[in-house]
Amino acid sequence: MAYTAPRTRTALRPRRDGRRHPLVATLMALPLAALLLLVFDGWETVATQASSVGVMLGR
């Protein structure tokens, strides 16, 4: 069997362990949220779904 070198992290982009900052996660999710608002009838549907989830959670 041939010897293969172990994979190493590159010096240009070291991988960070841990969680993403909440602001970065929010900025990543906003374009998708805007697209879903356009596709699924806008604010009324979002408000209805949020209300349904709130009732389901007991609030």
PQR file with spaces between the fields and no chain letter, atoms N, CA, C, O and H, PARSE charges and radii, in Angstrom:
ATOM       1  N    MET     1       0.837   -1.163    0.000 -0.4000 1.5000
ATOM       2  CA   MET     1       0.000    0.000    0.000 -0.0000 2.0000
ATOM       3  C    MET     1       0.896    1.244    0.000  0.5500 1.7000
ATOM       4  O    MET     1       1.919    1.270    0.684 -0.5500 1.4000
ATOM       5  N    ALA     2       0.523    2.251   -0.746 -0.4000 1.5000
ATOM       6  CA   ALA     2       1.337    3.462   -0.869 -0.0000 2.0000
ATOM       7  C    ALA     2       1.203    4.338    0.369  0.5500 1.7000
ATOM       8  O    ALA     2       0.156    4.386    1.014 -0.5500 1.4000
ATOM       9  H    ALA     2      -0.308    2.230   -1.302  0.4000 1.0000
ATOM      10  N    TYR     3       2.288    5.024    0.678 -0.4000 1.5000
ATOM      11  CA   TYR     3       2.278    5.939    1.812 -0.0000 2.0000
ATOM      12  C    TYR     3       1.600    7.248    1.394  0.5500 1.7000
ATOM      13  O    TYR     3       1.934    7.820    0.356 -0.5500 1.4000
ATOM      14  H    TYR     3       3.139    4.985    0.154  0.4000 1.0000
ATOM      15  N    THR     4       0.669    7.708    2.188 -0.4000 1.5000
ATOM      16  CA   THR     4       0.045    9.008    1.930 -0.0000 2.0000
ATOM      17  C    THR     4       0.339    9.919    3.107  0.5500 1.7000
ATOM      18  O    THR     4       0.226    9.518    4.265 -0.5500 1.4000
ATOM      19  H    THR     4       0.398    7.244    3.031  0.4000 1.0000
ATOM      20  N    ALA     5       0.704   11.110    2.805 -0.4000 1.5000
ATOM      21  CA   ALA     5       1.032   12.079    3.849 -0.0000 2.0000
ATOM      22  C    ALA     5      -0.250   12.496    4.571  0.5500 1.7000
ATOM      23  O    ALA     5      -1.303   12.622    3.946 -0.5500 1.4000
ATOM      24  H    ALA     5       0.795   11.436    1.864  0.4000 1.0000
ATOM      25  N    PRO     6      -0.162   12.706    5.867 -0.5600 1.5000
ATOM      26  CA   PRO     6      -1.358   13.156    6.591  0.2800 2.0000
ATOM      27  C    PRO     6      -1.756   14.560    6.151  0.5500 1.7000
ATOM      28  O    PRO     6      -0.912   15.379    5.787 -0.5500 1.4000
ATOM      29  N    ARG     7      -3.038   14.814    6.193 -0.4000 1.5000
ATOM      30  CA   ARG     7      -3.522   16.143    5.814 -0.0000 2.0000
ATOM      31  C    ARG     7      -3.189   17.135    6.920  0.5500 1.7000
ATOM      32  O    ARG     7      -3.345   16.852    8.107 -0.5500 1.4000
ATOM      33  H    ARG     7      -3.724   14.149    6.489  0.4000 1.0000
ATOM      34  N    THR     8      -2.734   18.281    6.500 -0.4000 1.5000
ATOM      35  CA   THR     8      -2.415   19.339    7.457 -0.0000 2.0000
ATOM      36  C    THR     8      -3.225   20.580    7.108  0.5500 1.7000
ATOM      37  O    THR     8      -3.685   20.747    5.979 -0.5500 1.4000
ATOM      38  H    THR     8      -2.608   18.511    5.535  0.4000 1.0000
ATOM      39  N    ARG     9      -3.384   21.428    8.084 -0.4000 1.5000
ATOM      40  CA   ARG     9      -4.074   22.687    7.835 -0.0000 2.0000
ATOM      41  C    ARG     9      -3.163   23.612    7.060  0.5500 1.7000
ATOM      42  O    ARG     9      -1.948   23.630    7.256 -0.5500 1.4000
ATOM      43  H    ARG     9      -3.010   21.292    9.002  0.4000 1.0000
ATOM      44  N    THR    10      -3.772   24.378    6.178 -0.4000 1.5000
ATOM      45  CA   THR    10      -2.955   25.302    5.405 -0.0000 2.0000
ATOM      46  C    THR    10      -2.617   26.513    6.242  0.5500 1.7000
ATOM      47  O    THR    10      -3.369   26.881    7.144 -0.5500 1.4000
ATOM      48  H    THR    10      -4.759   24.364    6.019  0.4000 1.0000
ATOM      49  N    ALA    11      -1.509   27.124    5.952 -0.4000 1.5000
ATOM      50  CA   ALA    11      -1.073   28.293    6.701 -0.0000 2.0000
ATOM      51  C    ALA    11      -1.894   29.525    6.342  0.5500 1.7000
ATOM      52  O    ALA    11      -1.991   30.464    7.132 -0.5500 1.4000
ATOM      53  H    ALA    11      -0.899   26.825    5.218  0.4000 1.0000
ATOM      54  N    LEU    12      -2.487   29.521    5.142 -0.4000 1.5000
ATOM      55  CA   LEU    12      -3.237   30.697    4.709 -0.0000 2.0000
ATOM      56  C    LEU    12      -4.588   30.820    5.409  0.5500 1.7000
ATOM      57  O    LEU    12      -5.012   31.931    5.728 -0.5500 1.4000
ATOM      58  H    LEU    12      -2.408   28.758    4.501  0.4000 1.0000
ATOM      59  N    ARG    13      -5.263   29.714    5.650 -0.4000 1.5000
ATOM      60  CA   ARG    13      -6.584   29.745    6.272 -0.0000 2.0000
ATOM      61  C    ARG    13      -6.676   28.728    7.393  0.5500 1.7000
ATOM      62  O    ARG    13      -7.224   27.643    7.200 -0.5500 1.4000
ATOM      63  H    ARG    13      -4.919   28.812    5.391  0.4000 1.0000
ATOM      64  N    PRO    14      -6.157   29.057    8.544 -0.5600 1.5000
ATOM      65  CA   PRO    14      -6.271   28.095    9.650  0.2800 2.0000
ATOM      66  C    PRO    14      -7.730   27.970   10.085  0.5500 1.7000
ATOM      67  O    PRO    14      -8.462   28.959   10.121 -0.5500 1.4000
ATOM      68  N    ARG    15      -8.132   26.778   10.407 -0.4000 1.5000
ATOM      69  CA   ARG    15      -9.513   26.522   10.822 -0.0000 2.0000
ATOM      70  C    ARG    15      -9.691   26.920   12.280  0.5500 1.7000
ATOM      71  O    ARG    15      -8.887   26.566   13.142 -0.5500 1.4000
ATOM      72  H    ARG    15      -7.537   25.975   10.377  0.4000 1.0000
ATOM      73  N    ARG    16     -10.760   27.662   12.536 -0.4000 1.5000
ATOM      74  CA   ARG    16     -11.063   28.050   13.912 -0.0000 2.0000
ATOM      75  C    ARG    16     -12.065   27.074   14.488  0.5500 1.7000
ATOM      76  O    ARG    16     -13.069   26.748   13.854 -0.5500 1.4000
ATOM      77  H    ARG    16     -11.414   27.950   11.836  0.4000 1.0000
ATOM      78  N    ASP    17     -11.792   26.622   15.665 -0.4000 1.5000
ATOM      79  CA   ASP    17     -12.736   25.762   16.352 -0.0000 2.0000
ATOM      80  C    ASP    17     -13.659   26.634   17.187  0.5500 1.7000
ATOM      81  O    ASP    17     -13.254   27.691   17.670 -0.5500 1.4000
ATOM      82  H    ASP    17     -10.977   26.887   16.180  0.4000 1.0000
ATOM      83  N    GLY    18     -14.884   26.198   17.355 -0.4000 1.5000
ATOM      84  CA   GLY    18     -15.806   26.966   18.175 -0.0000 2.0000
ATOM      85  C    GLY    18     -17.023   27.404   17.388  0.5500 1.7000
ATOM      86  O    GLY    18     -17.267   26.952   16.270 -0.5500 1.4000
ATOM      87  H    GLY    18     -15.213   25.339   16.962  0.4000 1.0000
ATOM      88  N    ARG    19     -17.772   28.289   18.000 -0.4000 1.5000
ATOM      89  CA   ARG    19     -19.019   28.725   17.415 -0.0000 2.0000
ATOM      90  C    ARG    19     -18.860   30.058   16.718  0.5500 1.7000
ATOM      91  O    ARG    19     -17.958   30.845   17.007 -0.5500 1.4000
ATOM      92  H    ARG    19     -17.574   28.656   18.909  0.4000 1.0000
ATOM      93  N    ARG    20     -19.778   30.279   15.782 -0.4000 1.5000
ATOM      94  CA   ARG    20     -19.794   31.519   15.033 -0.0000 2.0000
ATOM      95  C    ARG    20     -20.419   32.628   15.878  0.5500 1.7000
ATOM      96  O    ARG    20     -21.304   32.364   16.692 -0.5500 1.4000
ATOM      97  H    ARG    20     -20.511   29.640   15.548  0.4000 1.0000
ATOM      98  N    HIS    21     -19.972   33.846   15.690 -0.4000 1.5000
ATOM      99  CA   HIS    21     -20.537   34.983   16.403 -0.0000 2.0000
ATOM     100  C    HIS    21     -22.003   35.154   15.969  0.5500 1.7000
ATOM     101  O    HIS    21     -22.310   35.002   14.786 -0.5500 1.4000
ATOM     102  H    HIS    21     -19.254   34.060   15.028  0.4000 1.0000
ATOM     103  N    PRO    22     -22.906   35.465   16.904 -0.5600 1.5000
ATOM     104  CA   PRO    22     -24.330   35.598   16.556  0.2800 2.0000
ATOM     105  C    PRO    22     -24.593   36.637   15.460  0.5500 1.7000
ATOM     106  O    PRO    22     -25.494   36.447   14.643 -0.5500 1.4000
ATOM     107  N    LEU    23     -23.835   37.712   15.430 -0.4000 1.5000
ATOM     108  CA   LEU    23     -24.039   38.721   14.391 -0.0000 2.0000
ATOM     109  C    LEU    23     -23.690   38.163   13.013  0.5500 1.7000
ATOM     110  O    LEU    23     -24.386   38.443   12.037 -0.5500 1.4000
ATOM     111  H    LEU    23     -23.104   37.866   16.093  0.4000 1.0000
ATOM     112  N    VAL    24     -22.631   37.386   12.927 -0.4000 1.5000
ATOM     113  CA   VAL    24     -22.246   36.775   11.655 -0.0000 2.0000
ATOM     114  C    VAL    24     -23.311   35.787   11.204  0.5500 1.7000
ATOM     115  O    VAL    24     -23.662   35.746   10.025 -0.5500 1.4000
ATOM     116  H    VAL    24     -22.065   37.159   13.719  0.4000 1.0000
ATOM     117  N    ALA    25     -23.820   35.000   12.127 -0.4000 1.5000
ATOM     118  CA   ALA    25     -24.875   34.045   11.782 -0.0000 2.0000
ATOM     119  C    ALA    25     -26.130   34.767   11.311  0.5500 1.7000
ATOM     120  O    ALA    25     -26.799   34.307   10.385 -0.5500 1.4000
ATOM     121  H    ALA    25     -23.535   35.033   13.085  0.4000 1.0000
ATOM     122  N    THR    26     -26.454   35.887   11.936 -0.4000 1.5000
ATOM     123  CA   THR    26     -27.624   36.669   11.526 -0.0000 2.0000
ATOM     124  C    THR    26     -27.432   37.233   10.125  0.5500 1.7000
ATOM     125  O    THR    26     -28.346   37.181    9.302 -0.5500 1.4000
ATOM     126  H    THR    26     -25.912   36.261   12.689  0.4000 1.0000
ATOM     127  N    LEU    27     -26.253   37.769    9.852 -0.4000 1.5000
ATOM     128  CA   LEU    27     -25.987   38.318    8.521 -0.0000 2.0000
ATOM     129  C    LEU    27     -26.011   37.243    7.444  0.5500 1.7000
ATOM     130  O    LEU    27     -26.343   37.529    6.294 -0.5500 1.4000
ATOM     131  H    LEU    27     -25.510   37.811   10.521  0.4000 1.0000
ATOM     132  N    MET    28     -25.664   36.014    7.801 -0.4000 1.5000
ATOM     133  CA   MET    28     -25.730   34.927    6.840 -0.0000 2.0000
ATOM     134  C    MET    28     -27.173   34.510    6.569  0.5500 1.7000
ATOM     135  O    MET    28     -27.501   34.096    5.457 -0.5500 1.4000
ATOM     136  H    MET    28     -25.394   35.781    8.735  0.4000 1.0000
ATOM     137  N    ALA    29     -28.038   34.617    7.580 -0.4000 1.5000
ATOM     138  CA   ALA    29     -29.415   34.158    7.438 -0.0000 2.0000
ATOM     139  C    ALA    29     -30.341   35.197    6.803  0.5500 1.7000
ATOM     140  O    ALA    29     -31.384   34.832    6.259 -0.5500 1.4000
ATOM     141  H    ALA    29     -27.773   34.954    8.484  0.4000 1.0000
ATOM     142  N    LEU    30     -29.988   36.469    6.859 -0.4000 1.5000
ATOM     143  CA   LEU    30     -30.878   37.512    6.354 -0.0000 2.0000
ATOM     144  C    LEU    30     -31.220   37.395    4.866  0.5500 1.7000
ATOM     145  O    LEU    30     -32.387   37.573    4.520 -0.5500 1.4000
ATOM     146  H    LEU    30     -29.141   36.765    7.300  0.4000 1.0000
ATOM     147  N    PRO    31     -30.283   37.108    3.972 -0.5600 1.5000
ATOM     148  CA   PRO    31     -30.680   36.975    2.555  0.2800 2.0000
ATOM     149  C    PRO    31     -31.690   35.856    2.327  0.5500 1.7000
ATOM     150  O    PRO    31     -32.614   36.014    1.529 -0.5500 1.4000
ATOM     151  N    LEU    32     -31.530   34.747    3.004 -0.4000 1.5000
ATOM     152  CA   LEU    32     -32.486   33.656    2.869 -0.0000 2.0000
ATOM     153  C    LEU    32     -33.844   34.058    3.433  0.5500 1.7000
ATOM     154  O    LEU    32     -34.879   33.734    2.849 -0.5500 1.4000
ATOM     155  H    LEU    32     -30.779   34.619    3.653  0.4000 1.0000
ATOM     156  N    ALA    33     -33.848   34.755    4.555 -0.4000 1.5000
ATOM     157  CA   ALA    33     -35.105   35.214    5.138 -0.0000 2.0000
ATOM     158  C    ALA    33     -35.823   36.172    4.190  0.5500 1.7000
ATOM     159  O    ALA    33     -37.042   36.097    4.038 -0.5500 1.4000
ATOM     160  H    ALA    33     -33.008   35.018    5.029  0.4000 1.0000
ATOM     161  N    ALA    34     -35.083   37.061    3.560 -0.4000 1.5000
ATOM     162  CA   ALA    34     -35.694   37.994    2.607 -0.0000 2.0000
ATOM     163  C    ALA    34     -36.269   37.252    1.413  0.5500 1.7000
ATOM     164  O    ALA    34     -37.355   37.589    0.941 -0.5500 1.4000
ATOM     165  H    ALA    34     -34.092   37.122    3.683  0.4000 1.0000
ATOM     166  N    LEU    35     -35.563   36.254    0.922 -0.4000 1.5000
ATOM     167  CA   LEU    35     -36.071   35.464   -0.196 -0.0000 2.0000
ATOM     168  C    LEU    35     -37.352   34.727    0.182  0.5500 1.7000
ATOM     169  O    LEU    35     -38.300   34.684   -0.603 -0.5500 1.4000
ATOM     170  H    LEU    35     -34.681   35.980    1.306  0.4000 1.0000
ATOM     171  N    LEU    36     -37.383   34.148    1.376 -0.4000 1.5000
ATOM     172  CA   LEU    36     -38.580   33.444    1.822 -0.0000 2.0000
ATOM     173  C    LEU    36     -39.762   34.392    1.995  0.5500 1.7000
ATOM     174  O    LEU    36     -40.904   34.015    1.730 -0.5500 1.4000
ATOM     175  H    LEU    36     -36.614   34.183    2.013  0.4000 1.0000
ATOM     176  N    LEU    37     -39.497   35.616    2.436 -0.4000 1.5000
ATOM     177  CA   LEU    37     -40.577   36.604    2.539 -0.0000 2.0000
ATOM     178  C    LEU    37     -41.183   36.897    1.174  0.5500 1.7000
ATOM     179  O    LEU    37     -42.401   37.021    1.045 -0.5500 1.4000
ATOM     180  H    LEU    37     -38.570   35.922    2.651  0.4000 1.0000
ATOM     181  N    LEU    38     -40.339   37.006    0.160 -0.4000 1.5000
ATOM     182  CA   LEU    38     -40.839   37.283   -1.181 -0.0000 2.0000
ATOM     183  C    LEU    38     -41.600   36.097   -1.765  0.5500 1.7000
ATOM     184  O    LEU    38     -42.618   36.276   -2.433 -0.5500 1.4000
ATOM     185  H    LEU    38     -39.349   36.905    0.265  0.4000 1.0000
ATOM     186  N    VAL    39     -41.110   34.899   -1.515 -0.4000 1.5000
ATOM     187  CA   VAL    39     -41.724   33.709   -2.102 -0.0000 2.0000
ATOM     188  C    VAL    39     -43.052   33.360   -1.424  0.5500 1.7000
ATOM     189  O    VAL    39     -43.995   32.942   -2.096 -0.5500 1.4000
ATOM     190  H    VAL    39     -40.283   34.753   -0.973  0.4000 1.0000
ATOM     191  N    PHE    40     -43.131   33.525   -0.113 -0.4000 1.5000
ATOM     192  CA   PHE    40     -44.307   33.077    0.623 -0.0000 2.0000
ATOM     193  C    PHE    40     -45.175   34.231    1.115  0.5500 1.7000
ATOM     194  O    PHE    40     -45.514   34.283    2.297 -0.5500 1.4000
ATOM     195  H    PHE    40     -42.364   33.864    0.432  0.4000 1.0000
ATOM     196  N    ASP    41     -45.535   35.147    0.239 -0.4000 1.5000
ATOM     197  CA   ASP    41     -46.553   36.179    0.471 -0.0000 2.0000
ATOM     198  C    ASP    41     -46.212   37.244    1.494  0.5500 1.7000
ATOM     199  O    ASP    41     -47.119   37.953    1.930 -0.5500 1.4000
ATOM     200  H    ASP    41     -45.259   35.105   -0.722  0.4000 1.0000
ATOM     201  N    GLY    42     -45.011   37.396    1.890 -0.4000 1.5000
ATOM     202  CA   GLY    42     -44.630   38.523    2.709 -0.0000 2.0000
ATOM     203  C    GLY    42     -44.951   38.417    4.180  0.5500 1.7000
ATOM     204  O    GLY    42     -45.006   37.325    4.746 -0.5500 1.4000
ATOM     205  H    GLY    42     -44.274   36.821    1.536  0.4000 1.0000
ATOM     206  N    TRP    43     -45.165   39.581    4.798 -0.4000 1.5000
ATOM     207  CA   TRP    43     -45.240   39.713    6.252 -0.0000 2.0000
ATOM     208  C    TRP    43     -46.433   39.013    6.879  0.5500 1.7000
ATOM     209  O    TRP    43     -46.330   38.529    8.006 -0.5500 1.4000
ATOM     210  H    TRP    43     -45.120   40.468    4.338  0.4000 1.0000
ATOM     211  N    GLU    44     -47.554   38.944    6.188 -0.4000 1.5000
ATOM     212  CA   GLU    44     -48.743   38.338    6.786 -0.0000 2.0000
ATOM     213  C    GLU    44     -48.513   36.861    7.109  0.5500 1.7000
ATOM     214  O    GLU    44     -48.890   36.385    8.180 -0.5500 1.4000
ATOM     215  H    GLU    44     -47.637   39.337    5.272  0.4000 1.0000
ATOM     216  N    THR    45     -47.901   36.155    6.186 -0.4000 1.5000
ATOM     217  CA   THR    45     -47.635   34.740    6.409 -0.0000 2.0000
ATOM     218  C    THR    45     -46.623   34.549    7.530  0.5500 1.7000
ATOM     219  O    THR    45     -46.774   33.651    8.358 -0.5500 1.4000
ATOM     220  H    THR    45     -47.595   36.542    5.316  0.4000 1.0000
ATOM     221  N    VAL    46     -45.602   35.383    7.561 -0.4000 1.5000
ATOM     222  CA   VAL    46     -44.595   35.281    8.619 -0.0000 2.0000
ATOM     223  C    VAL    46     -45.230   35.544    9.978  0.5500 1.7000
ATOM     224  O    VAL    46     -44.948   34.834   10.943 -0.5500 1.4000
ATOM     225  H    VAL    46     -45.479   36.113    6.889  0.4000 1.0000
ATOM     226  N    ALA    47     -46.085   36.562   10.059 -0.4000 1.5000
ATOM     227  CA   ALA    47     -46.759   36.876   11.321 -0.0000 2.0000
ATOM     228  C    ALA    47     -47.678   35.739   11.745  0.5500 1.7000
ATOM     229  O    ALA    47     -47.736   35.396   12.926 -0.5500 1.4000
ATOM     230  H    ALA    47     -46.314   37.139    9.275  0.4000 1.0000
ATOM     231  N    THR    48     -48.387   35.159   10.804 -0.4000 1.5000
ATOM     232  CA   THR    48     -49.282   34.037   11.121 -0.0000 2.0000
ATOM     233  C    THR    48     -48.489   32.843   11.635  0.5500 1.7000
ATOM     234  O    THR    48     -48.878   32.220   12.623 -0.5500 1.4000
ATOM     235  H    THR    48     -48.340   35.438    9.844  0.4000 1.0000
ATOM     236  N    GLN    49     -47.389   32.522   10.979 -0.4000 1.5000
ATOM     237  CA   GLN    49     -46.575   31.390   11.403 -0.0000 2.0000
ATOM     238  C    GLN    49     -45.939   31.650   12.763  0.5500 1.7000
ATOM     239  O    GLN    49     -45.880   30.752   13.602 -0.5500 1.4000
ATOM     240  H    GLN    49     -47.073   33.028   10.176  0.4000 1.0000
ATOM     241  N    ALA    50     -45.464   32.872   12.987 -0.4000 1.5000
ATOM     242  CA   ALA    50     -44.867   33.200   14.289 -0.0000 2.0000
ATOM     243  C    ALA    50     -45.904   33.098   15.388  0.5500 1.7000
ATOM     244  O    ALA    50     -45.596   32.627   16.483 -0.5500 1.4000
ATOM     245  H    ALA    50     -45.512   33.602   12.305  0.4000 1.0000
ATOM     246  N    SER    51     -47.118   33.526   15.122 -0.4000 1.5000
ATOM     247  CA   SER    51     -48.189   33.429   16.099 -0.0000 2.0000
ATOM     248  C    SER    51     -48.501   31.960   16.404  0.5500 1.7000
ATOM     249  O    SER    51     -48.704   31.583   17.558 -0.5500 1.4000
ATOM     250  H    SER    51     -47.369   33.909   14.232  0.4000 1.0000
ATOM     251  N    SER    52     -48.535   31.152   15.364 -0.4000 1.5000
ATOM     252  CA   SER    52     -48.825   29.717   15.556 -0.0000 2.0000
ATOM     253  C    SER    52     -47.736   29.047   16.391  0.5500 1.7000
ATOM     254  O    SER    52     -48.028   28.230   17.264 -0.5500 1.4000
ATOM     255  H    SER    52     -48.371   31.459   14.426  0.4000 1.0000
ATOM     256  N    VAL    53     -46.501   29.395   16.122 -0.4000 1.5000
ATOM     257  CA   VAL    53     -45.397   28.820   16.897 -0.0000 2.0000
ATOM     258  C    VAL    53     -45.480   29.285   18.345  0.5500 1.7000
ATOM     259  O    VAL    53     -45.242   28.500   19.262 -0.5500 1.4000
ATOM     260  H    VAL    53     -46.264   30.059   15.413  0.4000 1.0000
ATOM     261  N    GLY    54     -45.815   30.548   18.558 -0.4000 1.5000
ATOM     262  CA   GLY    54     -45.966   31.063   19.920 -0.0000 2.0000
ATOM     263  C    GLY    54     -47.056   30.348   20.684  0.5500 1.7000
ATOM     264  O    GLY    54     -46.891   30.037   21.864 -0.5500 1.4000
ATOM     265  H    GLY    54     -46.009   31.186   17.813  0.4000 1.0000
ATOM     266  N    VAL    55     -48.169   30.084   20.024 -0.4000 1.5000
ATOM     267  CA   VAL    55     -49.271   29.350   20.678 -0.0000 2.0000
ATOM     268  C    VAL    55     -48.828   27.927   20.988  0.5500 1.7000
ATOM     269  O    VAL    55     -49.139   27.397   22.055 -0.5500 1.4000
ATOM     270  H    VAL    55     -48.303   30.337   19.066  0.4000 1.0000
ATOM     271  N    MET    56     -48.111   27.311   20.071 -0.4000 1.5000
ATOM     272  CA   MET    56     -47.660   25.945   20.266 -0.0000 2.0000
ATOM     273  C    MET    56     -46.675   25.848   21.437  0.5500 1.7000
ATOM     274  O    MET    56     -46.653   24.852   22.159 -0.5500 1.4000
ATOM     275  H    MET    56     -47.858   27.741   19.205  0.4000 1.0000
ATOM     276  N    LEU    57     -45.863   26.892   21.616 -0.4000 1.5000
ATOM     277  CA   LEU    57     -44.900   26.896   22.721 -0.0000 2.0000
ATOM     278  C    LEU    57     -45.544   27.330   24.034  0.5500 1.7000
ATOM     279  O    LEU    57     -44.911   27.262   25.087 -0.5500 1.4000
ATOM     280  H    LEU    57     -45.880   27.702   21.029  0.4000 1.0000
ATOM     281  N    GLY    58     -46.790   27.771   23.978 -0.4000 1.5000
ATOM     282  CA   GLY    58     -47.504   28.135   25.188 -0.0000 2.0000
ATOM     283  C    GLY    58     -47.296   29.567   25.627  0.5500 1.7000
ATOM     284  O    GLY    58     -47.358   29.858   26.822 -0.5500 1.4000
ATOM     285  H    GLY    58     -47.305   27.827   23.122  0.4000 1.0000
ATOM     286  N    ARG    59     -47.052   30.469   24.692 -0.4000 1.5000
ATOM     287  CA   ARG    59     -46.854   31.888   25.052 -0.0000 2.0000
ATOM     288  C    ARG    59     -48.042   32.693   24.661  0.5500 1.7000
ATOM     289  O    ARG    59     -48.067   33.904   24.880 -0.5500 1.4000
ATOM     290  H    ARG    59     -47.001   30.232   23.722  0.4000 1.0000
